Amino acid sequence: MLTSITPLGERGRAGRWPLTTTAYVLGSMLGGAAVGTLAGTLGLLLPLESARVAPAALVLLAAAAAAAVLVEAGLLPPLPTVRRQVDEDWLHRYRGWVYGVGFGVQLGFALATIVTSPTVYLTVALAAFTGTPAAGATVGVAFGLARAVPVLAMRRVTSGHRLAVSAQRLQTLAPAGRVLAGAGLLTVAVTSAARVAGG
């Protein structure tokens, strides 16, 4: 999908890349806010205020982060996911800002399309563990923004050759992205464990 929203593609569809991209980023943040708010609202059901329960919640979060690291490393099987992708027919059916928002909301919501990394599930868990809709929304907006920003790497794709080069570059960078995701998960696990140990 990332290689679909490019200056080249938008020109071919008589669209404007800056407008479509802005709609996509805002849509992703909106989708992230929605899933974060939902998770934070469900987090209200968790007894996180209890002095006895809070450390247990951190242990659970640390364990989830550690398991996610093992999944990213290929030492545990992939987590279950839906097999749904965004509908690429929208590219030819709607205006750029419409599919920009639509794709963004679906991808920013995190769980509406195929999940390729355990960081997605961990983000939703983090939003739930905030214990409030507002804090959960903040986590979700940050996720939505982080998920959408890579589209900016397509800004120079104005020819078929540049599209091929960019697609190849994305393939090449994928392993580094997984390492960074694993490092982020490990940070969550260690930080949570340290907070439990520190009382």
C-alpha positions as CSV (number, residue, x, y, z in Angstrom):
1,M,0.0,0.0,0.0
2,L,2.9,2.4,0.8
3,T,4.0,2.3,-2.8
4,S,0.5,3.2,-4.0
5,I,0.5,6.7,-2.5
6,T,3.3,8.4,-4.4
7,P,3.6,11.5,-6.6
8,L,3.7,9.2,-9.6
9,G,0.6,7.3,-8.7
10,E,-1.3,10.5,-7.7
11,R,-0.4,12.1,-11.0
12,G,-1.7,9.1,-12.9
13,R,-5.0,9.3,-10.9
14,A,-5.3,13.1,-11.4
15,G,-4.7,13.5,-7.7
16,R,-2.4,15.7,-5.6
17,W,0.1,13.8,-3.5
18,P,0.5,16.4,-0.7
19,L,-3.3,16.4,-0.1
20,T,-3.6,12.6,-0.2
21,T,-0.6,12.2,2.0
22,T,-1.9,14.7,4.5
23,A,-5.2,13.0,4.6
24,Y,-3.5,9.6,5.1
25,V,-1.4,10.8,8.0
26,L,-4.3,12.5,9.7
27,G,-6.5,9.5,9.1
28,S,-3.9,7.2,10.6
29,M,-3.7,9.4,13.7
30,L,-7.5,9.4,13.9
31,G,-7.5,5.6,13.7
32,G,-4.8,5.4,16.3
33,A,-6.8,7.7,18.6
34,A,-9.8,5.5,18.2
35,V,-8.1,2.2,19.0
36,G,-6.2,3.9,21.8
37,T,-9.3,5.4,23.3
38,L,-11.1,2.1,23.1
39,A,-8.2,0.3,24.7
40,G,-7.8,2.9,27.4
41,T,-11.6,2.7,28.1
42,L,-11.3,-1.1,28.5
43,G,-8.3,-0.3,30.8
44,L,-10.7,1.4,33.2
45,L,-11.8,-2.1,34.1
46,L,-8.3,-3.0,35.2
47,P,-7.7,-2.4,38.9
48,L,-4.5,-0.5,38.1
49,E,-4.8,1.9,41.1
50,S,-4.3,-0.9,43.6
51,A,-0.8,-0.9,45.1
52,R,-0.8,-4.7,44.9
53,V,-2.2,-5.0,41.4
54,A,0.0,-2.4,39.7
55,P,3.2,-4.4,40.0
56,A,1.4,-7.5,38.7
57,A,0.3,-5.4,35.7
58,L,3.8,-4.3,35.0
59,V,5.0,-7.9,35.2
60,L,2.3,-8.9,32.7
61,L,3.4,-6.0,30.4
62,A,7.0,-7.0,30.7
63,A,6.2,-10.6,29.9
64,A,4.1,-9.5,26.9
65,A,7.0,-7.4,25.6
66,A,9.5,-10.2,26.1
67,A,7.2,-12.6,24.2
68,A,6.9,-10.0,21.4
69,V,10.7,-9.8,21.2
70,L,10.8,-13.6,20.8
71,V,8.2,-13.5,18.1
72,E,10.1,-10.7,16.3
73,A,13.3,-12.9,16.5
74,G,11.4,-15.8,15.0
75,L,11.8,-17.9,18.2
76,L,8.1,-18.0,18.8
77,P,5.4,-18.5,16.1
78,P,3.7,-15.4,14.6
79,L,0.6,-14.2,16.5
80,P,-2.8,-14.7,15.0
81,T,-4.2,-11.9,12.8
82,V,-6.9,-11.1,10.4
83,R,-6.1,-11.5,6.7
84,R,-7.8,-8.3,5.6
85,Q,-5.9,-5.6,3.7
86,V,-7.1,-2.2,2.7
87,D,-9.2,-2.2,-0.5
88,E,-6.9,-1.0,-3.3
89,D,-9.9,-0.6,-5.6
90,W,-10.5,2.6,-3.6
91,L,-7.5,4.1,-5.5
92,H,-9.5,4.2,-8.7
93,R,-13.0,4.7,-7.2
94,Y,-12.5,7.7,-4.8
95,R,-10.7,11.0,-4.7
96,G,-7.2,11.0,-3.1
97,W,-8.2,12.6,0.1
98,V,-11.0,10.0,0.6
99,Y,-8.8,7.0,0.2
100,G,-6.1,8.8,2.0
101,V,-8.3,9.1,5.1
102,G,-9.8,5.7,4.6
103,F,-6.5,3.9,4.3
104,G,-5.1,5.9,7.2
105,V,-7.9,5.2,9.6
106,Q,-7.8,1.5,8.9
107,L,-4.1,1.2,9.3
108,G,-3.9,3.5,12.3
109,F,-6.6,1.5,14.0
110,A,-4.0,-1.2,14.1
111,L,-6.3,-4.3,14.3
112,A,-8.5,-3.7,11.2
113,T,-5.9,-5.1,8.8
114,I,-3.2,-7.8,8.8
115,V,-0.8,-7.4,11.7
116,T,2.7,-8.2,10.7
117,S,4.5,-7.3,14.0
118,P,3.8,-8.0,17.6
119,T,4.6,-4.3,18.3
120,V,1.0,-3.6,17.2
121,Y,-0.5,-5.8,19.8
122,L,1.9,-4.4,22.4
123,T,0.9,-0.9,21.6
124,V,-2.8,-1.7,22.1
125,A,-1.8,-3.3,25.5
126,L,0.1,-0.2,26.5
127,A,-2.9,1.9,25.7
128,A,-5.1,-0.4,27.8
129,F,-2.6,-0.3,30.7
130,T,-2.7,3.5,30.8
131,G,-6.1,3.0,32.4
132,T,-7.8,6.1,30.9
133,P,-9.3,6.9,27.5
134,A,-7.3,10.1,27.2
135,A,-3.9,8.5,27.9
136,G,-4.9,5.5,25.7
137,A,-5.7,8.0,22.9
138,T,-2.3,9.6,23.3
139,V,-0.6,6.2,22.8
140,G,-2.8,5.6,19.8
141,V,-2.1,8.9,18.1
142,A,1.6,8.3,18.5
143,F,1.2,4.9,17.0
144,G,-0.9,6.2,14.1
145,L,1.6,8.9,13.4
146,A,4.6,6.5,13.5
147,R,2.7,4.1,11.2
148,A,1.9,6.8,8.7
149,V,5.2,8.7,8.5
150,P,7.0,6.2,6.2
151,V,4.7,7.4,3.4
152,L,6.9,10.6,3.3
153,A,9.7,8.4,2.0
154,M,7.7,8.2,-1.2
155,R,7.9,12.0,-1.9
156,R,10.6,11.6,-4.7
157,V,8.8,8.8,-6.5
158,T,8.0,10.6,-9.8
159,S,8.9,7.9,-12.2
160,G,8.7,4.1,-12.7
161,H,12.4,3.8,-12.1
162,R,12.2,5.7,-8.8
163,L,9.2,3.6,-7.7
164,A,11.2,0.4,-8.3
165,V,14.2,1.8,-6.4
166,S,12.1,2.9,-3.5
167,A,10.3,-0.5,-3.3
168,Q,13.7,-2.3,-3.3
169,R,14.9,0.1,-0.6
170,L,11.9,-0.7,1.6
171,Q,12.6,-4.4,1.2
172,T,16.2,-3.9,2.1
173,L,15.3,-1.8,5.2
174,A,12.7,-4.3,6.5
175,P,15.2,-6.3,8.6
176,A,16.5,-3.1,10.2
177,G,13.0,-2.1,11.0
178,R,12.4,-5.4,12.7
179,V,15.6,-5.0,14.8
180,L,14.4,-1.5,15.8
181,A,11.0,-2.9,16.7
182,G,12.6,-5.6,18.8
183,A,14.8,-3.0,20.5
184,G,11.7,-1.0,21.4
185,L,9.9,-4.1,22.7
186,L,13.0,-4.9,24.8
187,T,13.0,-1.4,26.2
188,V,9.4,-1.8,27.3
189,A,10.2,-5.2,28.9
190,V,13.2,-3.9,30.7
191,T,11.6,-0.7,31.9
192,S,8.5,-2.5,33.1
193,A,10.7,-5.1,35.0
194,A,12.8,-2.3,36.5
195,R,9.7,-0.5,37.8
196,V,8.5,-3.8,39.4
197,A,11.9,-4.4,40.9
198,G,12.1,-0.8,42.2
199,G,8.7,-1.2,43.9
